[in-house]
Amino acid sequence: MDNNHEFSGRNNHRYWAGLAAAAAGIASGDERLSEWGIGSARIGLSQIAPDGTLPLEIDRGKLARDYHIYAAEPLVATAELDRSRGVDLYAEKDGALKRLVDRVVASLDDPSFFEKATGTQQEAFPDDGTVPANRIAWLEIHQRRFPSPRIEALLVARRPLASSRIGGDLTLLFQGSN
């Protein structure tokens, strides 16, 4: 049991720690560690609102959109890892993870939802204002599981996509495999 009710025990910090724990637990066969990782993802899933937002990340004001992108990454990666254990985090909480992914994808080209939700203009991405490919590499995982023409169109121009936080070249790992 984890009694960490502090902010970082409930926001993206926890989801990232949960991903690490789930991966290490699966790799080592440590059931307790794996369960802590799943529990950490469930903390995130339980907070996803019907509109696909995470309240603790909305509170980040001008960075709310960016932190939703960042928080979705470990949740999607953990959901995919836990499939190997027969746990379907994608389906939990009435498909909460899909709502989060849909909200993130909709915001990549149009941050207006987050601007209305926070009352603050969202910070633009560096350079040309387009989300950097490494920030959305995790969408390769989601696209493999739930093919979407909209996400495919978003990814195809940016491939190959890689994220050092979750395994490197995710296009190589997930595109076209089942």
Backbone as a printed PyTorch tensor [residue, N CA C, xyz], in Angstrom:
tensor([[[  0.8500,  -1.1910,   0.0000],
         [  0.0000,   0.0000,   0.0000],
         [  0.8840,   1.2380,   0.0000]],

        [[  0.4730,   2.2120,  -0.7510],
         [  1.2260,   3.4560,  -0.8650],
         [  0.3770,   4.5840,  -0.2990]],

        [[  0.9080,   5.2690,   0.6630],
         [  0.1680,   6.3590,   1.3060],
         [  0.6340,   7.7340,   0.8530]],

        [[  1.2910,   7.8240,  -0.2830],
         [  1.7810,   9.0940,  -0.7840],
         [  0.6290,   9.8620,  -1.4240]],

        [[  0.1160,  10.8280,  -0.6820],
         [ -0.9950,  11.6210,  -1.1940],
         [ -0.5500,  13.0280,  -1.5840]],

        [[  0.7490,  13.2420,  -1.6030],
         [  1.2880,  14.5300,  -2.0210],
         [  1.0640,  14.7140,  -3.5150]],

        [[  1.2320,  15.9380,  -3.9700],
         [  1.0190,  16.2880,  -5.3670],
         [  1.7730,  15.3510,  -6.3090]],

        [[  3.0770,  15.1470,  -6.0770],
         [  3.8560,  14.3140,  -7.0010],
         [  3.5050,  12.8410,  -6.8880]],

        [[  2.7660,  12.4640,  -5.8770],
         [  2.2880,  11.0920,  -5.7630],
         [  1.0180,  10.8520,  -6.5440]],

        [[  0.4970,  11.9110,  -7.1870],
         [ -0.7500,  11.8030,  -7.9250],
         [ -0.6750,  12.3680,  -9.3390]],

        [[  0.4350,  13.0000,  -9.7090],
         [  0.5110,  13.6020, -11.0400],
         [  1.4540,  12.8050, -11.9400]],

        [[  1.9690,  13.4400, -12.9840],
         [  2.7900,  12.7150, -13.9530],
         [  4.0420,  12.1160, -13.3250]],

        [[  4.5490,  12.6650, -12.2390],
         [  5.7150,  12.0620, -11.5720],
         [  5.3960,  10.6190, -11.1710]],

        [[  4.2040,  10.4190, -10.6670],
         [  3.7910,   9.0840, -10.2410],
         [  3.6420,   8.1460, -11.4300]],

        [[  3.1270,   8.6530, -12.5460],
         [  2.9330,   7.8020, -13.7230],
         [  4.2830,   7.3400, -14.2770]],

        [[  5.2700,   8.2550, -14.2620],
         [  6.6170,   7.8940, -14.7190],
         [  7.2570,   6.8820, -13.7850]],

        [[  7.0960,   7.0660, -12.4820],
         [  7.6280,   6.0920, -11.5230],
         [  6.9220,   4.7480, -11.7100]],

        [[  5.6320,   4.8020, -11.9770],
         [  4.8690,   3.5770, -12.2030],
         [  5.3260,   2.8270, -13.4370]],

        [[  5.6250,   3.5600, -14.4940],
         [  6.1450,   2.9150, -15.7080],
         [  7.4580,   2.2110, -15.4040]],

        [[  8.3520,   2.8740, -14.6980],
         [  9.6410,   2.2630, -14.3500],
         [  9.4330,   1.0170, -13.4970]],

        [[  8.5370,   1.1120, -12.5350],
         [  8.2720,  -0.0290, -11.6610],
         [  7.6520,  -1.1910, -12.4390]],

        [[  6.6950,  -0.8830, -13.3210],
         [  6.0590,  -1.9430, -14.1110],
         [  7.0810,  -2.6420, -14.9990]],

        [[  7.9320,  -1.8580, -15.6520],
         [  8.9490,  -2.4490, -16.5370],
         [  9.9310,  -3.3030, -15.7460]],

        [[ 10.4030,  -2.7860, -14.6370],
         [ 11.3490,  -3.5460, -13.8100],
         [ 10.6920,  -4.7850, -13.2160]],

        [[  9.4570,  -4.6410, -12.7970],
         [  8.7370,  -5.7840, -12.2340],
         [  8.5090,  -6.8940, -13.2430]],

        [[  8.1350,  -6.5170, -14.4550],
         [  7.9320,  -7.5180, -15.5110],
         [  9.2600,  -8.1810, -15.8560]],

        [[ 10.3100,  -7.3760, -16.0100],
         [ 11.6200,  -7.9070, -16.3850],
         [ 12.1910,  -8.8400, -15.3250]],

        [[ 11.9420,  -8.5400, -14.0630],
         [ 12.5340,  -9.3300, -12.9760],
         [ 11.5900, -10.3780, -12.4010]],

        [[ 10.3390, -10.3290, -12.8220],
         [  9.3590, -11.2590, -12.2710],
         [  8.9030, -10.8640, -10.8770]],

        [[  9.1200,  -9.6320, -10.4850],
         [  8.7320,  -9.1380,  -9.1570],
         [  7.2820,  -8.6610,  -9.2070]],

        [[  6.3870,  -9.4910,  -8.7630],
         [  4.9520,  -9.2120,  -8.8200],
         [  4.5790,  -7.9580,  -8.0290]],

        [[  5.1880,  -7.7730,  -6.8920],
         [  4.8790,  -6.6130,  -6.0500],
         [  5.2390,  -5.3090,  -6.7800]],

        [[  6.3700,  -5.2900,  -7.4260],
         [  6.7980,  -4.1160,  -8.1780],
         [  5.8720,  -3.8780,  -9.3740]],

        [[  5.5160,  -4.9370, -10.0600],
         [  4.5860,  -4.8160, -11.1900],
         [  3.2440,  -4.2550, -10.7420]],

        [[  2.7570,  -4.7390,  -9.6270],
         [  1.4760,  -4.2700,  -9.1070],
         [  1.5330,  -2.7990,  -8.7100]],

        [[  2.6700,  -2.3650,  -8.1540],
         [  2.8180,  -0.9540,  -7.8030],
         [  2.7730,  -0.1120,  -9.0710]],

        [[  3.3960,  -0.5950, -10.1310],
         [  3.3640,   0.1170, -11.4050],
         [  1.9570,   0.2280, -11.9610]],

        [[  1.2150,  -0.8670, -11.9180],
         [ -0.1730,  -0.8490, -12.3850],
         [ -0.9980,   0.0970, -11.5200]],

        [[ -0.7980,   0.0300, -10.2140],
         [ -1.5260,   0.9160,  -9.3040],
         [ -1.2350,   2.3820,  -9.5840]],

        [[ -0.0040,   2.6710,  -9.9320],
         [  0.3690,   4.0490, -10.2520],
         [ -0.3440,   4.5320, -11.5100]],

        [[ -0.4190,   3.6880, -12.5190],
         [ -1.1600,   4.0520, -13.7280],
         [ -2.6410,   4.2330, -13.3980]],

        [[ -3.1620,   3.4010, -12.5400],
         [ -4.5800,   3.5240, -12.1670],
         [ -4.8630,   4.8290, -11.4310]],

        [[ -3.8880,   5.3410, -10.6930],
         [ -4.0520,   6.6540, -10.0630],
         [ -4.2990,   7.6920, -11.1510]],

        [[ -3.4960,   7.6400, -12.2100],
         [ -3.6820,   8.5720, -13.3210],
         [ -4.9990,   8.3660, -14.0300]],

        [[ -5.3320,   7.1250, -14.3380],
         [ -6.5650,   6.8340, -15.0580],
         [ -7.7920,   7.3040, -14.2790]],

        [[ -7.7390,   7.1600, -12.9650],
         [ -8.8880,   7.5430, -12.1420],
         [ -9.0970,   9.0570, -12.1130]],

        [[ -8.0810,   9.8090, -12.4770],
         [ -8.1950,  11.2680, -12.4610],
         [ -8.6170,  11.8620, -13.8020]],

        [[ -8.6200,  11.0540, -14.8460],
         [ -8.9740,  11.5830, -16.1670],
         [-10.4640,  11.9160, -16.1810]],

        [[-10.7440,  13.1860, -16.4300],
         [-12.1160,  13.6870, -16.4390],
         [-12.8380,  13.2480, -17.7160]],

        [[-14.1590,  13.3700, -17.7170],
         [-14.9070,  13.0180, -18.9280],
         [-14.4320,  13.7580, -20.1810]],

        [[-13.8700,  14.9580, -20.0230],
         [-13.3800,  15.7100, -21.1800],
         [-11.9510,  15.3410, -21.5680]],

        [[-11.3740,  14.3260, -20.8970],
         [-10.0450,  13.8430, -21.2490],
         [ -8.9080,  14.5910, -20.5860]],

        [[ -9.2050,  15.4280, -19.6170],
         [ -8.1540,  16.1910, -18.9490],
         [ -7.7780,  15.5910, -17.6000]],

        [[ -6.5990,  15.9750, -17.1620],
         [ -6.0910,  15.6180, -15.8390],
         [ -6.0620,  16.8980, -15.0040]],

        [[ -6.8680,  16.9820, -13.9540],
         [ -6.9730,  18.2240, -13.1860],
         [ -5.6350,  18.7640, -12.6680]],

        [[ -4.7510,  17.9110, -12.2110],
         [ -3.4670,  18.3900, -11.7050],
         [ -2.5920,  18.9580, -12.8120]],

        [[ -2.7980,  18.5080, -14.0340],
         [ -2.0390,  19.0430, -15.1530],
         [ -2.7160,  20.3040, -15.7230]],

        [[ -4.0340,  20.4000, -15.6120],
         [ -4.7370,  21.6340, -15.9910],
         [ -4.2240,  22.7850, -15.1340]],

        [[ -3.9490,  22.4970, -13.8730],
         [ -3.4710,  23.5290, -12.9460],
         [ -2.1320,  24.1320, -13.3560]],

        [[ -1.4920,  23.5950, -14.3630],
         [ -0.1960,  24.1200, -14.8080],
         [ -0.3270,  25.3310, -15.7330]],

        [[ -1.5590,  25.7980, -15.9090],
         [ -1.7690,  27.0380, -16.6470],
         [ -1.2670,  26.9830, -18.0740]],

        [[ -0.3240,  27.8710, -18.4130],
         [  0.1450,  27.9800, -19.7980],
         [  0.8620,  26.7260, -20.2870]],

        [[  1.1790,  25.8030, -19.3850],
         [  1.8460,  24.5510, -19.7640],
         [  0.9050,  23.3440, -19.6890]],

        [[ -0.3740,  23.5710, -19.5180],
         [ -1.3280,  22.4700, -19.3560],
         [ -1.3070,  21.4990, -20.5380]],

        [[ -1.3340,  22.0360, -21.7410],
         [ -1.2990,  21.1520, -22.9200],
         [ -0.0240,  20.3290, -22.9260]],

        [[  1.1040,  20.9710, -22.6820],
         [  2.3910,  20.2890, -22.6860],
         [  2.4400,  19.1860, -21.6310]],

        [[  1.9170,  19.4550, -20.4660],
         [  1.9400,  18.4480, -19.4110],
         [  0.9530,  17.3130, -19.6610]],

        [[ -0.1130,  17.5640, -20.4000],
         [ -1.0060,  16.4670, -20.7840],
         [ -0.2890,  15.5280, -21.7590]],

        [[  0.4660,  16.1060, -22.6910],
         [  1.2640,  15.2870, -23.6100],
         [  2.2560,  14.4500, -22.8150]],

        [[  2.9310,  15.0990, -21.8740],
         [  3.9530,  14.4410, -21.0550],
         [  3.3520,  13.3530, -20.1580]],

        [[  2.1810,  13.5900, -19.5940],
         [  1.5300,  12.6170, -18.7210],
         [  0.9760,  11.4210, -19.4930]],

        [[  0.5350,  11.6420, -20.7260],
         [ -0.0160,  10.5420, -21.5270],
         [  1.0570,   9.5110, -21.8610]],

        [[  2.2950,   9.9580, -22.0360],
         [  3.3730,   9.0560, -22.4550],
         [  3.5630,   7.8640, -21.5170]],

        [[  3.7600,   8.0580, -20.2120],
         [  3.9490,   6.8890, -19.3560],
         [  2.6740,   6.0790, -19.1730]],

        [[  1.5180,   6.7240, -19.2570],
         [  0.2630,   5.9750, -19.1040],
         [  0.0490,   5.0270, -20.2780]],

        [[  0.2960,   5.4990, -21.4920],
         [  0.1540,   4.6370, -22.6710],
         [  1.2060,   3.5260, -22.6360]],

        [[  2.4420,   3.8700, -22.3030],
         [  3.5080,   2.8570, -22.2570],
         [  3.2230,   1.8030, -21.1890]],

        [[  2.7250,   2.2220, -20.0400],
         [  2.3930,   1.2660, -18.9760],
         [  1.2290,   0.3750, -19.4080]],

        [[  0.2410,   0.9660, -20.0490],
         [ -0.8980,   0.1690, -20.5270],
         [ -0.4310,  -0.9130, -21.4900]],

        [[  0.4940,  -0.5610, -22.3560],
         [  0.9910,  -1.5430, -23.3280],
         [  1.8070,  -2.6290, -22.6370]],

        [[  2.6500,  -2.2500, -21.6990],
         [  3.4330,  -3.2520, -20.9520],
         [  2.5230,  -4.2210, -20.2060]],

        [[  1.5010,  -3.6800, -19.5800],
         [  0.6370,  -4.5160, -18.7490],
         [ -0.2740,  -5.4370, -19.5400]],

        [[ -0.4140,  -5.1860, -20.8340],
         [ -1.1500,  -6.1300, -21.6830],
         [ -0.4990,  -7.5050, -21.6240]],

        [[  0.8400,  -7.5370, -21.4970],
         [  1.5510,  -8.8070, -21.4370],
         [  1.1920,  -9.6080, -20.1930]],

        [[  0.6260,  -8.9340, -19.2140],
         [  0.2140,  -9.5920, -17.9690],
         [ -1.2900,  -9.8180, -17.9300]],

        [[ -1.9640,  -9.5310, -19.0350],
         [ -3.4080,  -9.7260, -19.0970],
         [ -4.2100,  -8.6050, -18.4560]],

        [[ -3.5930,  -7.4590, -18.2420],
         [ -4.2740,  -6.3120, -17.6480],
         [ -4.5880,  -5.3180, -18.7630]],

        [[ -5.8560,  -4.9410, -18.9010],
         [ -6.2600,  -4.0200, -19.9630],
         [ -6.5290,  -2.6310, -19.3890]],

        [[ -5.4590,  -1.8730, -19.1840],
         [ -5.6020,  -0.5150, -18.6790],
         [ -6.2890,   0.3920, -19.6910]],

        [[ -6.2070,   0.0390, -20.9640],
         [ -6.8820,   0.8350, -21.9890],
         [ -8.3960,   0.8870, -21.7480]],

        [[ -8.9590,  -0.1850, -21.2330],
         [-10.4070,  -0.2760, -21.0480],
         [-10.8770,   0.2730, -19.7020]],

        [[ -9.9690,   0.4270, -18.7740],
         [-10.3760,   0.8240, -17.4180],
         [-10.9420,   2.2290, -17.3580]],

        [[-11.7830,   2.4420, -16.3830],
         [-12.4260,   3.7400, -16.1440],
         [-13.1490,   4.2280, -17.3970]],

        [[-13.8840,   3.3060, -18.0000],
         [-14.6760,   3.6180, -19.1980],
         [-13.8350,   4.2170, -20.3270]],

        [[-12.6520,   3.6410, -20.5320],
         [-11.7970,   4.0990, -21.6210],
         [-11.1500,   5.4450, -21.3620]],

        [[-10.8090,   5.7150, -20.1070],
         [-10.2240,   7.0150, -19.7340],
         [ -8.9710,   7.3420, -20.5400]],

        [[ -8.1410,   6.3430, -20.7830],
         [ -6.9010,   6.6020, -21.5010],
         [ -7.1760,   7.0800, -22.9270]],

        [[ -8.1780,   6.5330, -23.5660],
         [ -8.5560,   6.9840, -24.9090],
         [ -9.0140,   8.4430, -24.8620]],

        [[ -9.7540,   8.8060, -23.8280],
         [-10.2050,  10.1980, -23.7090],
         [ -9.0060,  11.1390, -23.5920]],

        [[ -8.0150,  10.7290, -22.7960],
         [ -6.8090,  11.5480, -22.6500],
         [ -6.0700,  11.6620, -23.9830]],

        [[ -5.8720,  10.5390, -24.6570],
         [ -5.1750,  10.5520, -25.9440],
         [ -5.9330,  11.4180, -26.9510]],

        [[ -7.2400,  11.2760, -27.0110],
         [ -8.0380,  12.0850, -27.9400],
         [ -7.8930,  13.5770, -27.6330]],

        [[ -7.9020,  13.9310, -26.3550],
         [ -7.7490,  15.3410, -25.9680],
         [ -6.3830,  15.8650, -26.3870]],

        [[ -5.3490,  15.0710, -26.1580],
         [ -3.9910,  15.4670, -26.5320],
         [ -3.8880,  15.6390, -28.0410]],

        [[ -4.3460,  14.6650, -28.7920],
         [ -4.2460,  14.7210, -30.2550],
         [ -4.9920,  15.9490, -30.7900]],

        [[ -6.1650,  16.2220, -30.2600],
         [ -6.9290,  17.3850, -30.7070],
         [ -6.1950,  18.6930, -30.4120]],

        [[ -5.3890,  18.7000, -29.3750],
         [ -4.7130,  19.9360, -28.9730],
         [ -3.4050,  20.1970, -29.6950]],

        [[ -2.8980,  19.2130, -30.3980],
         [ -1.5810,  19.3790, -31.0080],
         [ -1.5520,  20.5200, -32.0140]],

        [[ -2.6150,  20.6630, -32.7900],
         [ -2.6960,  21.7390, -33.7750],
         [ -3.5670,  22.8990, -33.3010]],

        [[ -4.3290,  22.6640, -32.2390],
         [ -5.2510,  23.7000, -31.7720],
         [ -5.3350,  23.6670, -30.2450]],

        [[ -4.6220,  24.5530, -29.5800],
         [ -4.6000,  24.5500, -28.1200],
         [ -5.7960,  25.2490, -27.4750]],

        [[ -6.7930,  25.6360, -28.2570],
         [ -7.8910,  26.4540, -27.7320],
         [ -8.6380,  25.7990, -26.5700]],

        [[ -8.7900,  24.4870, -26.5920],
         [ -9.4720,  23.8390, -25.4690],
         [ -8.7320,  24.1220, -24.1660]],

        [[ -7.4150,  23.9550, -24.1840],
         [ -6.6300,  24.1820, -22.9760],
         [ -6.5850,  25.6690, -22.6090]],

        [[ -6.6530,  26.5190, -23.6030],
         [ -6.6840,  27.9560, -23.3220],
         [ -7.9770,  28.3330, -22.6130]],

        [[ -9.0950,  27.7580, -23.0440],
         [-10.3760,  28.0040, -22.3690],
         [-10.3720,  27.3920, -20.9690]],

        [[ -9.8560,  26.1750, -20.8580],
         [ -9.8580,  25.4750, -19.5640],
         [ -8.9920,  26.1610, -18.5190]],

        [[ -7.9070,  26.7890, -18.9640],
         [ -6.9740,  27.4150, -18.0290],
         [ -7.1020,  28.9300, -17.9670]],

        [[ -7.7640,  29.5170, -18.9630],
         [ -7.8360,  30.9650, -19.0380],
         [ -6.5030,  31.5960, -19.4170]],

        [[ -5.6090,  30.7790, -19.9800],
         [ -4.2570,  31.2310, -20.3000],
         [ -3.8570,  30.7150, -21.6790]],

        [[ -3.2100,  31.5770, -22.4530],
         [ -2.6760,  31.1350, -23.7390],
         [ -1.6250,  30.0540, -23.4870]],

        [[ -1.6970,  28.9730, -24.2490],
         [ -0.7480,  27.8760, -24.0770],
         [  0.5880,  28.2250, -24.7170]],

        [[  1.6360,  27.8280, -24.0520],
         [  2.9780,  28.0990, -24.5530],
         [  3.1900,  27.3560, -25.8750]],

        [[  3.7300,  28.0730, -26.8430],
         [  3.9920,  27.4790, -28.1610],
         [  5.1930,  26.5490, -28.0820]],

        [[  5.2070,  25.5630, -28.9550],
         [  6.3580,  24.6810, -29.0470],
         [  7.5020,  25.4510, -29.7000]],

        [[  8.7380,  25.1000, -29.3820],
         [  9.8760,  25.8130, -29.9610],
         [  9.9420,  25.6690, -31.4890]],

        [[ 10.7680,  26.4660, -32.0800],
         [ 11.0120,  26.4810, -33.5290],
         [  9.7680,  26.9020, -34.2910]],

        [[  9.1440,  25.9810, -35.0230],
         [  8.0190,  26.3540, -35.8740],
         [  6.6550,  26.2410, -35.1930]],

        [[  6.6270,  25.9320, -33.9090],
         [  5.3780,  25.8120, -33.1730],
         [  4.7470,  24.4350, -33.2320]],

        [[  5.3370,  23.5430, -34.0060],
         [  4.8390,  22.1720, -34.1290],
         [  5.4080,  21.3220, -33.0030]],

        [[  4.5810,  20.4420, -32.4810],
         [  5.0490,  19.5580, -31.4140],
         [  6.2460,  18.7480, -31.9110]],

        [[  7.3290,  18.7280, -31.1370],
         [  8.4990,  17.9330, -31.5450],
         [  8.1460,  16.4410, -31.6180]],

        [[  8.7040,  15.7660, -32.5980],
         [  8.3920,  14.3460, -32.8210],
         [  8.6580,  13.4880, -31.5880]],

        [[  9.7240,  13.7770, -30.8510],
         [ 10.0250,  12.9420, -29.6820],
         [  8.9760,  13.0770, -28.5870]],

        [[  8.2180,  14.1570, -28.5720],
         [  7.1900,  14.3590, -27.5530],
         [  5.9440,  13.5280, -27.8230]],

        [[  5.7570,  13.1170, -29.0810],
         [  4.5690,  12.3210, -29.4180],
         [  4.9320,  10.9350, -29.9350]],

        [[  6.1560,  10.5110, -29.7300],
         [  6.5750,   9.1770, -30.1960],
         [  5.6980,   8.0850, -29.5980]],

        [[  5.2110,   8.2930, -28.3850],
         [  4.3500,   7.3190, -27.7210],
         [  3.0680,   7.0460, -28.5050]],

        [[  2.6960,   7.9620, -29.4060],
         [  1.5100,   7.7110, -30.2260],
         [  1.6980,   6.5130, -31.1480]],

        [[  2.9500,   6.1200, -31.4300],
         [  3.1900,   4.8930, -32.2060],
         [  2.6010,   3.6810, -31.4680]],

        [[  2.7440,   3.6670, -30.1600],
         [  2.1950,   2.5690, -29.3470],
         [  0.6840,   2.5690, -29.4630]],

        [[  0.0960,   3.7120, -29.2530],
         [ -1.3650,   3.8180, -29.3050],
         [ -1.8950,   3.5060, -30.7000]],

        [[ -1.2000,   3.9700, -31.7130],
         [ -1.6180,   3.7290, -33.0970],
         [ -1.5900,   2.2470, -33.4300]],

        [[ -0.6200,   1.5470, -32.8980],
         [ -0.5520,   0.0960, -33.1320],
         [ -1.7720,  -0.5970, -32.5340]],

        [[ -2.1460,  -0.1740, -31.3520],
         [ -3.2530,  -0.8070, -30.6450],
         [ -4.6090,  -0.3570, -31.1940]],

        [[ -4.7230,   0.9250, -31.5340],
         [ -5.9960,   1.5080, -31.9730],
         [ -5.7610,   2.3510, -33.2320]],

        [[ -5.6460,   1.7100, -34.3780],
         [ -5.3560,   2.4450, -35.6140],
         [ -6.3590,   3.5710, -35.8700]],

        [[ -5.8180,   4.7270, -36.2040],
         [ -6.6400,   5.9070, -36.4580],
         [ -6.0550,   6.6650, -37.6390]],

        [[ -6.8800,   6.9550, -38.6490],
         [ -6.3870,   7.7400, -39.7790],
         [ -5.8610,   9.1140, -39.3390]],

        [[ -6.4970,   9.7240, -38.3720],
         [ -6.0680,  11.0410, -37.8960],
         [ -4.6720,  10.9650, -37.2710]],

        [[ -4.4500,   9.9720, -36.4220],
         [ -3.1410,   9.8350, -35.7850],
         [ -2.1010,   9.4160, -36.8130]],

        [[ -2.4710,   8.5320, -37.7200],
         [ -1.5280,   8.1110, -38.7610],
         [ -1.0550,   9.3100, -39.5740]],

        [[ -1.9660,  10.1890, -39.9450],
         [ -1.5990,  11.3780, -40.7120],
         [ -0.6570,  12.2710, -39.9140]],

        [[ -0.8620,  12.3360, -38.6410],
         [ -0.0010,  13.1310, -37.7700],
         [  1.4070,  12.5330, -37.6730]],

        [[  1.4700,  11.2110, -37.6130],
         [  2.7480,  10.5280, -37.4160],
         [  3.5590,  10.3600, -38.6950]],

        [[  2.9090,  10.1050, -39.8100],
         [  3.6160,   9.7310, -41.0280],
         [  4.6550,  10.7730, -41.4520]],

        [[  4.3350,  12.0210, -41.3150],
         [  5.2700,  13.0740, -41.7300],
         [  6.4410,  13.2440, -40.7670]],

        [[  6.3160,  12.6630, -39.5750],
         [  7.3520,  12.8460, -38.5560],
         [  8.2170,  11.5950, -38.3460]],

        [[  7.8580,  10.5100, -38.9830],
         [  8.5950,   9.2610, -38.7700],
         [  9.9990,   9.3460, -39.3290]],

        [[ 10.9100,   8.6310, -38.6940],
         [ 10.7400,   7.7920, -37.5070],
         [ 10.6670,   8.6320, -36.2350]],

        [[  9.8540,   8.1460, -35.2850],
         [  9.6750,   8.8180, -34.0090],
         [ 10.3910,   8.0370, -32.9220]],

        [[ 11.0980,   8.7640, -32.0960],
         [ 11.8590,   8.1210, -31.0210],
         [ 11.7120,   8.9100, -29.7310]],

        [[ 11.7420,   8.2030, -28.6310],
         [ 11.7360,   8.8020, -27.3030],
         [ 12.7010,   8.0090, -26.4370]],

        [[ 13.7340,   8.6820, -25.9670],
         [ 14.7120,   7.9960, -25.1190],
         [ 14.1020,   7.5890, -23.7860]],

        [[ 12.9980,   8.2220, -23.3960],
         [ 12.3630,   7.8940, -22.1130],
         [ 11.6410,   6.5510, -22.1380]],

        [[ 11.2070,   6.1010, -23.3210],
         [ 10.4140,   4.8680, -23.3510],
         [ 10.8830,   3.8590, -24.3960]],

        [[ 12.1540,   3.8350, -24.6850],
         [ 12.6500,   2.7320, -25.4920],
         [ 13.3070,   3.0610, -26.8030]],

        [[ 13.4630,   4.3340, -27.1250],
         [ 14.1680,   4.6700, -28.3540],
         [ 13.2560,   4.8040, -29.5460]],

        [[ 13.5920,   4.1430, -30.6300],
         [ 12.8760,   4.2640, -31.9040],
         [ 11.5520,   3.4970, -31.8170]],

        [[ 10.5040,   4.2230, -31.4970],
         [  9.1910,   3.5890, -31.3390],
         [  8.5530,   3.2450, -32.6760]],

        [[  8.9280,   3.9350, -33.7230],
         [  8.4550,   3.5550, -35.0450],
         [  8.9650,   2.1630, -35.3770]],

        [[ 10.2300,   1.9270, -35.1520],
         [ 10.8110,   0.6080, -35.3950],
         [ 10.1430,  -0.4570, -34.5270]],

        [[  9.8930,  -0.1270, -33.2690],
         [  9.3120,  -1.1010, -32.3400],
         [  7.8440,  -1.4120, -32.5970]],

        [[  7.0750,  -0.4190, -33.0660],
         [  5.6220,  -0.6100, -33.0970],
         [  4.9600,  -0.4990, -34.4530]],

        [[  5.5290,   0.1780, -35.4030],
         [  4.8400,   0.3510, -36.6750],
         [  4.7330,  -0.9610, -37.4300]],

        [[  3.4990,  -1.3160, -37.7690],
         [  3.2680,  -2.4820, -38.6050],
         [  3.3570,  -3.8260, -37.9100]],

        [[  3.6860,  -3.8530, -36.6210],
         [  3.7350,  -5.1570, -35.9340],
         [  2.4470,  -5.3590, -35.1520]],

        [[  2.1540,  -6.5890, -34.8660],
         [  0.9100,  -6.8990, -34.1490],
         [  1.1460,  -7.5180, -32.8220]]])
